[in-house]
Amino acid sequence: METTIAAISTAMSASGIGIVRISGEDAMEVISRIYRSKGGKKWIKEVPSHTIHYGYIYDEEELIDEVLVMIMRAPRTFTGEDTVEIDCHGGVFAMKRVLETVLKNGAEIAGPGEFTKRAFLNGRMDLSQAEAVMDVIQAKNEYALRSSIDQLKGSVQKAICDIRKKIIYHIAYIESALDDPEHISLEGYPQELLEVVDKEQLEIKKLLKSSSDGKMIQEGIQTVILGKPNAGKSSLLNLLLGENRAIVTDIAGTTRDILEEYITLHGITLKIVDTAGIRETEDIVEKIGVDRAREMAQKADLILYVVDSSVPLDSNDEEIMSMLNGKKAIILYNKTDLKAAIEIDRLREKAGHPVIPISAKEETGITELEEKIKDMFFGGELSFNDEVYITNARHKAALEEADKSLDLVRNSILGGLPEDFFSIDLMNAYENLGKILGESVGEDLVNEIFSKFCTGK
């Protein structure tokens, strides 16, 4: 925190503009050593905060680049420190040359996520908001982006703080009553506390319930395409992707390995996997592919079972349908452009899952598939008006521990135990919730979280 750091904050590729960011106590000194205005003046460190200046970057007497320099003084900056951003030309060499000049004149190279880490350590944001910064960068769809922006604005922070506020009040009340029993009575209090525990635990469970949707919003719905050879699985994947990613032939067993892609349907991301056709085979390589398909099906959030409607069902279909038991699945009645050998109503009755007629060849039925997925996972729509989605595994683990602690409080109340037992478990719940915000977390965890960030952010 005592050093002044610098890094390139834009992608290392040819672009119109590149940004070199400087933050720390000596940021103004560093920029004053290398910046000159159009008239050759070096007065940049004396200018007002939050102003932009046109000029040049010099390495001693060598002109490096024509730039715009943004001056932002503490504490009204992202990191809470004096910050300078140099907008230079976006060539890779040009950005590196500007950064080298900055480092040569007093700054040190920033580590991954170090700017955001300083924002957290300087109290500009809590840990949940800091993690949301990276979620915004990595968002794969509209819903993931909106959820991350809400968290960055403090939606998770507010929900957690509201629960903690109620818990800390009752911890303080119990401690005060135990210290001063003559003036503060605990008569009838356990029943009152039980109502509070029930109410706050309901809020925690609501957040936990959102975590399954939150994970799928952020990471995508783990989707596996199953079917017999030549059912049209690879054709379906190509259609959803809008490009010929998977090899399609009339030869059974063409797909032998797992092919994984991300696609977005109506703002929802599917982490979609094309698999080898399920059948009994003597081919060793194909057999490995079929075994992998079975393994992927067990881990899937959603299975798309592609049925060739022009071919009668057989034992391989029976095996696939047994794999759908207990899973969310949609059956795609493919090749509707051909004469049917399977009655769609019989298939629907036999499989016990939604059946959608499609033709990968004629590109029909995909809209119905999109709507069915949306309805199956998110009740038809996602609303961000008041909903808070837990998208972070660390947050989920902390909520689960807090939930367990409140269970212990309830058990103590119902078991008639002394009030100091209530206080111990209430404090555990309070501290576990605080971990989400960055309270009571060790330096190692903080370093691990920010090590996953990109350099320059």
N, C-alpha and C positions, 0 to 999 in steps of 0.2 A: 504493500500500500504506500510505501515511502518512495517508490520508484515512479518514474514517468514512462508510460508504455506507449507503444505504437504498433500498428499493423495495417495491412491492406484489408479493407472491409467489403470490397466487392470481389466478384468472381475473377479468378486468374485466367482470363480469356480476353481476346480482342473485343473491345466494346467502345462505345462513344465516350464514356466517362469512367474513371476509376477514382475511388475514395481511399485516402490514407488518413487514418484516425490517430490522434494523439490525446492522451489523457493523463493528468497528474499534476503535481505541484509545479513542475518546471515546464509545463506545456507552452506557456507564453514565451519563456526564455528560448526554448528550442525553435519555435517558429520565427522569432525575431532574428535569429542567427542566419536563417536561410531564405527569408522572404524579402523581396524588394518590390515596391510599387512600380507602376509604369514609369514614374519619374525618377526611380532609383532610390527612393527613401526607404528606411527600415523602421518606421514608427508603429508597426503593427501591434505591438504589445500594449500600446496606449489607447487603442480604439475602444469604443463602447462594446459591451457584451451583446451577443446575438446580432452581429452585423457581418456582412459578406464583402470581401475585398478582392479586386482584380489585380493580378501582378504576376511575379515570376519566382520560381524556386531556383536558388543558386547554391552550388557546392563550391564555397570560396568564390572564385571569380568565374567559374564555369556555369553557364546557363543550362539548367536541367529541363525545365518545362514551363509552359504558360498555364496559370492556374487561377482558380477562385479559392479563397481561404475564408472559412467560416469560423468566427471567434465566439466562443461560449464560455462564460465565466461561472465558477461555482457560486452557489449550489444548484442553480437552475440548469442542470445538464443531466444527461442520461446516467452518467456515473456518479454525479454529485461532486465531481472534481472539475478543475479547469480543463476544457476540452477544445481541441482544434481539429477541424476536418479540412483536408486539402482535396479539392476536386481537380484532378489532373486528367490528362488524356488517358484513354482506357487501354492503351497497348500494354502488353505484359511487361516488356522491358522498361517502358516509361514509368509504370507504377513501381516496379522494383527499384528503379534508379532514384525515384523520389523517396521511397522508404529508406533506402541505404543512406541518403543524405540526412534524413531525420534521425536515424540511429547514430550516425557519425557525430551528430551535434547534441547528444545528451539523452536521448530516449533509449529504452530497452525494448526488445521485441516482446510483444504480448503473447501469453499462452492462450490455448483454446478457451473461449468464453470468458476471458479475463475482464473485458469491459463490463459484461453483465454481472460477473461475480463482484466487481467493485460496486456496481449499482446496488446489489443485495447487501453487501457489507456496510455500505454507507447509508442504508435505510431508505433507499429510493424505491425499493419494491421488496415484497416478501419472497420466500423461496418458490411458492406456487406460481407467482407471477414471473419469476425468472425462468422457471421451467417452461412456462407458456411461450416465452420468446422463441425458444427452439422449436416448439410445436407449431408456431406460426410459420417458421421457415420451412418446416418439413410437411406442412399440410398438403394432402393429396387431393382434396376436394373442397367444395364450397362449405359443407357442413363442418368439416375438420377445421377450416380456417375460421369460421364464425365462432365455433366453440373455443378455439385457442384465443381469439381476440377477446371474448367474454372473460376468459380466465386472466388474460393480461390486464384487463380493466378491473379485476378484483372480484369476480363472481364466486370463485372458490374461497377466497379470503373472507368475504363477507359471510358466507354460509358457515364457515368454520368458526369465525369470531363470534357469531351470534350464539352458537352452541356453547362455546367456551365461557362466554360472559355469564350464562345461566349457571354453569357448573362452578365457576370460581366464586360466585356469590354464595352458594350453599357450602362450599368448603370454608369460606370465611365465617359464615354463620355458625357452623358446627364448632370451629376452633374457638370462636368468641364465647359460645355457650359453655364449652368445656372449661375455659379459663375463668369465666365469671358466671357460674350457675345461679348465683343469687339474683342477678338482674336479667338474665336471658334464659328463658325456660325452653326445654326441648319436649315438653309434654305435647303429645299429638303430632310432633314434627315428623317422625318416620313416615306416616301416611302422606303427609304433604310432600315430602321428598320423593316418595314412590311415584306420585303423579308427575313430578318434574322429570324423573328418570325415564318414565314411560314416554313422555312427550319428546325429550331430547334424543332418546334412542330411536324413536320413530323417524326423526330427521336424519340421523346417521344411516339408518337402514334405507331411507329414500335415496341418499347419496350413493350407498353401496349398490343399490339396485340399478342406478344409472351407469355403473361402471362397465357393465357388459355392453350396453349400447355405446358408451363412450369409447371403449376399446375398439369397437368395430368402426366407429366414426373416424378415429385417429389412424388405425392401422389397416382398415379394410376388412370386409367379411371374407373369412377363409373359405373359399368356394372350390369344390372339386367336381370336375365333369367325369361322370362314369357312364359306361355303356359297353355293349359288345363291340368287337371289331367291325368297322365300316358302318357304325350306327350314325356317324356324322358329327362326332365329338370335335374333331379338329376343324371341320368346316364351321361349326358353331363358334369356336374360339376365334377363328379368323374373321367371322362376321361381327362378333362383339368388339374385336380390336379394330376393325376397319382396315386390316392389312393381312397379307398372306404370311403369317408368322409360322403356322404349323404346316407341315407337309401333308398334302391330301392326295391319296391315290385310291384306286379300286382294289389294291392289294391288302388283304386282311393282315393286321399286325404291323402296319407302317409305323405307328407311334409305339415306341418301346421304352422311352424314358419319360420322366416328369418334365413338363414344360410349364413354367410359371410366369404369369404376367399380371400387371395391374390394369384394370379398366374402370372407368367411371360411368355409371348409369344414373341419370337424373340426379347427379350430385352425390351419389353413394359409390364408394370405392369397393370393388371386389378384388381380392387377391386370389386370382383364379388359376387353377391348375388343371391342365389337360393331362390325361393319364392313358396308359396302355389299355386296350380293349380287354374286358374280363372274359376269359375263356380258358379251358384246359388246353395246355400246349406242351409239346416235347422240346420246343426251342428254348435253350437255356437262357439266352439273353431276353427273349420275350417273357419268359416265366418270371425273371427278376423284375421286369417292368410291371407285370400283373400283381406281384406281391407288394410292390411299392404303391400301386394304386389302392390296394386294400388298406395299407397302412395310412395313406393320406385321407381316405374316407373316414377312418376312425377319429381323426383330429379335426375334421371339417366342421365349420359353423353351418354350412349349407352344401347340399349335394344336388347337382343338376344331373339327373339320370336321363340320358338320351336314348330313346327307343326308336328303332327303325320300324316304322308302321307297316312297311311293305313285306316284312319277314315275320313269321309266326314266333311267338314266345317259346323259349326252350329252357333247359336247366341252368344255363348261364344267367338268363334273366331272373330265374328263381333265386339264385345266389345274390345277385345285385339287390333285389327287392328285400332280401333278408338283411342286407347291410344298411338299409334305410330305416330299420326299426329304431325308434328313439331319437332319430335325427330330423332336423328340418330339411325337407327335400322338395324339389319340384320335378315332376316328370315331363319331359319334353317329347311330345308325340311327333317325331320328325318325319320328313319326306312325305308330307301331305300332298305333294305334287304327283305322287305315284299311287297306284291302286293299293288300297288298304288290305292287309292280311290280319290285322288286329282291330277289334272293335274298341273304340276309345272309352265307351262306358264300362266295358268289361275290365279294361286296364285300370280305370279309375277305381272301380270297386275292389279289384284284386290288390292293388298297391296301397290304397288307403292314404294317398297323398295327392295334392293338386296336380292336374294334368293340363298342359297347355299345348295345343296343336301348333306346330311351327314348320317352316320349310327353310332350312339353311341355304338351299340353292336359290329359292325365290325371295329370300330375305323377308319372310312374314312371321308374325307372332312375337317379335322381339319386344314391342311396346308392352304387350300383355305380360311378358316375363319381367320386365322392369317394374311394372306396377305391383306384381305379385311379390317380388323381393322386398319392395318398399313397405308393403302392407304386412308381410310376414315378420319383418324385423323391427319396424318403427311405427306400427299401427297406422300406416298410410301416409304419415307425415312426421316431420321433425320440427318442433317449435322451440325457439330460443328466447321467447318472451321472458319467462321467469325460470326456465329449467336450467339447472346446473348439472353438467355432465362430468363425471370423474373419468378422465382419460389416462391418468398416470398410475402405474402399478404401485409406486411408492405411497401415493395418497391412499389407494385402496387398502394397502397393508396397515397403514396407520389407523384408518377408520375401523378396520376389523378388530384391531387391538383395543381401541376405545369402546367398541361395542361389547367386547368381552368384559372389560372393566365395569361397565354399567350393569352387565348381567350379574357380576359379583356384588355390586351395591344392592341390587334387587334381592338377591339371595340373603344378604346380611339383614336387610330390613324384614323380610318374611321370616327369617330364622330368629328374630328378636335379639340380634347381637348388639353390643354397645355402639354408640354413635361414632367412636373413633375409627371403627372398621369402615364406616361409610366414607369417612374423610380420606382414608388411604386409597381406596379404589377410585373415588372421584378424582383424586389428584393424578392417578395413573391415566385415567381417561383424558384429563385436561392436558397432560404432558404429551400423550400420543397424538392428540389433535394438533398440538403446537409444533410437532415435527413436520406437519404439512406446510406450515408457514415458515419453517426454518429455525424455530426456537428449539433449544435442547438437542441440537444435532451437532455431531462432532466434525472437526475439521476434515477428517478423511472422507466423510460422506459428501461434504460440500465440494471438496476437490474432485471427487468421482463424478458428481453431477455435472460440474462445469467442464470436465475433461471431454464430455461428449459433444460440446458445442464446437462450432467451426471457429477458426482463428479470425479475429477481427470483429467478433460479435460479443 
